[in-house]
């Protein structure tokens, strides 16, 4: 049996900050870190979102995130064909 893991939430907005018009918020579990630049923090990740069958890709400054963590992300949503 594998040891249980506690997921961590990392808010990306400072407390009390409001989202800008045109932004969306996503909450999901980090499944995979596809790319991470240690110098800049720029990271590409794959998330599982409730109600979506496929993984969702998110990019941005996500330095230090680990698979299994619960994340709440905000930004622009750009569907890719």
HELIX and SHEET records of a PDB file:
SHEET    1   A 5 UNK A   9  UNK A  11  0                                        
SHEET    2   A 5 UNK A  70  UNK A  75  1                                        
SHEET    3   A 5 UNK A  24  UNK A  36 -1                                        
SHEET    4   A 5 UNK A  42  UNK A  49 -1                                        
SHEET    5   A 5 UNK A  56  UNK A  61 -1                                        
END                                                                             
